[in-house]
């Protein structure tokens, strides 16, 4: 659920879950001579974390700086919502963008 931290419950007898915020930064750069249309970056979190153990939540959805790309506000890292971007923007030649999320 958006706005909730990642909660990891250790295999020990601890009674209080451990919360771990893991920030991610992805940098894109178009070094080619032409614009790159319909740019998309995906992070299939469901492949790295099995459902239910640990509990996985997105604290802060993707945001984009530079390049004219648009963040996907519906990103969950699950199945059809694994795209960090809307996938409808172009990254112009010679430009870069930074995507961050937690």
SESE-807263 format. One line per 4 residues: number of its first residue (from 0); their letters; for each residue x negated, y negated, z negated of N, C-alpha, C. Coordinates in steps of 0.02 Angstrom, whole numbers. Example, Ala and Ser with C-alpha at 12.3 -4.5 7.8 and 13.67 -1.06 7.14 Angstrom:
<rs>
0) AS) -660:284:-390:-615:225:-390:-660:165:-390 ~ -642:112:-354:-684:53:-357:-645:-2:-394
</rs>
This chain:
<rs>
0) XXXX) -42:59:0:0:0:0:-45:-62:0 ~ -30:-109:42:-71:-170:45:-69:-206:-21 ~ -125:-234:-41:-129:-272:-103:-147:-230:-163 ~ -157:-164:-155:-176:-122:-210:-247:-96:-199
4) XXXX) -286:-89:-253:-356:-66:-246:-360:9:-234 ~ -418:31:-210:-432:102:-202:-438:132:-272 ~ -404:187:-285:-407:219:-350:-436:288:-341 ~ -491:303:-376:-523:368:-372:-520:400:-441
8) XXXX) -493:460:-446:-490:494:-510:-545:547:-511 ~ -594:541:-556:-649:589:-559:-624:658:-579 ~ -663:709:-562:-645:778:-579:-657:794:-652 ~ -683:747:-690:-694:758:-761:-629:749:-800
12) XXXX) -632:751:-865:-572:745:-906:-553:673:-921 ~ -577:626:-882:-560:556:-893:-485:546:-885 ~ -456:506:-928:-384:495:-925:-366:432:-887 ~ -413:387:-877:-401:325:-841:-433:329:-772
16) XXXX) -393:318:-719:-423:320:-652:-477:267:-643 ~ -525:283:-602:-578:237:-585:-559:200:-522 ~ -563:134:-522:-545:94:-464:-610:71:-431 ~ -616:84:-366:-675:64:-329:-653:24:-268
20) XXXX) -674:-39:-264:-661:-80:-205:-721:-74:-159 ~ -708:-54:-97:-762:-44:-48:-750:-92:10 ~ -788:-147:13:-780:-193:69:-815:-167:131 ~ -784:-177:189:-813:-157:253:-820:-219:297
24) XXXX) -875:-221:334:-887:-274:383:-908:-241:448 ~ -873:-259:502:-888:-233:568:-905:-293:613 ~ -963:-291:645:-982:-345:689:-980:-320:761 ~ -945:-359:803:-940:-343:874:-976:-397:914
28) XXXX) -1009:-377:968:-1041:-426:1011:-1036:-402:1083 ~ -1013:-445:1126:-1009:-430:1197:-1072:-458:1230 ~ -1120:-415:1243:-1182:-436:1274:-1181:-427:1350 ~ -1124:-404:1375:-1118:-394:1447:-1104:-458:1485
32) XXXX) -1108:-455:1552:-1098:-514:1594:-1024:-532:1606 ~ -978:-488:1585:-907:-501:1596:-868:-495:1531 ~ -809:-525:1530:-766:-521:1471:-744:-449:1459 ~ -734:-431:1395:-710:-364:1377:-636:-369:1359
36) XXXX) -591:-343:1402:-519:-350:1388:-495:-297:1338 ~ -437:-310:1310:-402:-267:1263:-448:-231:1213 ~ -486:-270:1176:-535:-243:1128:-498:-213:1068 ~ -519:-154:1047:-491:-121:989:-547:-87:950
40) XXXX) -543:-91:884:-588:-55:839:-543:-16:792 ~ -555:49:785:-513:91:743:-553:120:685 ~ -521:128:628:-550:161:570:-499:210:544 ~ -508:273:559:-462:326:539:-480:349:468
44) XXXX) -458:311:419:-474:326:350:-445:394:329 ~ -390:415:359:-359:479:342:-406:537:357 ~ -452:529:404:-499:582:421:-554:588:368 ~ -569:533:334:-621:534:283:-593:550:213
48) XXXX) -530:532:202:-499:542:136:-436:583:145 ~ -436:643:116:-375:684:120:-320:651:79 ~ -259:661:99:-203:629:67:-196:651:-6 ~ -191:601:-51:-179:614:-121:-240:620:-165
52) XXXX) -299:634:-138:-358:642:-180:-421:622:-142 ~ -447:563:-151:-424:511:-196:-366:472:-166 ~ -333:434:-208:-280:389:-184:-314:331:-148 ~ -291:316:-89:-322:265:-47:-273:209:-33
56) XXXX) -293:148:-46:-252:89:-31:-295:35:0 ~ -263:-5:41:-297:-62:72:-285:-122:27 ~ -338:-151:-1:-332:-209:-45:-323:-272:-4 ~ -364:-279:46:-363:-338:89:-368:-314:161
60) XXXX) -314:-324:199:-313:-302:269:-365:-338:310 ~ -374:-317:372:-427:-346:413:-416:-420:428 ~ -472:-456:428:-472:-525:451:-529:-531:501 ~ -522:-576:548:-571:-583:602:-596:-655:605
64) XXXX) -661:-662:612:-692:-727:623:-729:-725:689 ~ -712:-771:734:-746:-777:797:-718:-733:852 ~ -737:-747:913:-721:-706:970:-650:-709:996 ~ -605:-742:961:-537:-746:984:-496:-682:974
68) XXXX) -523:-634:937:-487:-571:925:-436:-582:869 ~ -385:-538:868:-331:-546:820:-326:-483:777 ~ -326:-493:710:-322:-437:663:-253:-406:664 ~ -251:-340:652:-188:-303:647:-165:-305:575
72) XXXX) -113:-344:561:-88:-351:492:-56:-286:467 ~ -41:-239:511:-11:-176:491:-62:-120:480 ~ -127:-136:479:-179:-85:471:-171:-47:405 ~ -171:20:410:-170:63:351:-226:115:353
76) XXXX) -258:124:411:-308:176:418:-277:245:429 ~ -212:247:437:-176:310:445:-146:314:515 ~ -159:368:549:-127:385:613:-122:325:661 ~ -61:305:679:-51:252:729:-70:183:703
80) XXXX) -83:176:639:-102:110:611:-176:107:592 ~ -218:141:631:-290:142:618:-327:86:654 ~ -293:49:697:-325:-6:734:-334:-67:691 ~ -395:-92:687:-409:-153:649:-387:-215:685
84) XXXX) -378:-210:751:-358:-267:793:-292:-252:826 ~ -260:-304:852:-198:-293:889:-211:-258:955 ~ -272:-263:981:-289:-230:1044:-263:-267:1105 ~ -245:-329:1096:-217:-368:1151:-260:-428:1170
88) XXXX) -317:-435:1137:-359:-494:1151:-423:-473:1189 ~ -454:-523:1218:-515:-514:1256:-574:-543:1218 ~ -630:-507:1217:-692:-534:1188:-735:-560:1246 ~ -739:-626:1251:-776:-656:1307:-849:-636:1308
92) XXXX) -878:-636:1367:-948:-622:1376:-990:-669:1333 ~ -1040:-642:1299:-1086:-683:1260:-1059:-703:1192 ~ -1001:-679:1171:-974:-698:1106:-974:-639:1058 ~ -963:-654:994:-961:-602:944:-904:-615:896
96) XXXX) -887:-565:857:-834:-570:807:-853:-528:747 ~ -829:-547:689:-840:-508:628:-772:-490:599 ~ -763:-426:585:-701:-401:554:-719:-379:483 ~ -680:-403:434:-691:-381:364:-625:-355:336
100) XX) -631:-306:291:-573:-280:254:-598:-240:194 ~ -553:-231:146:-570:-195:84:-518:-142:71
</rs>
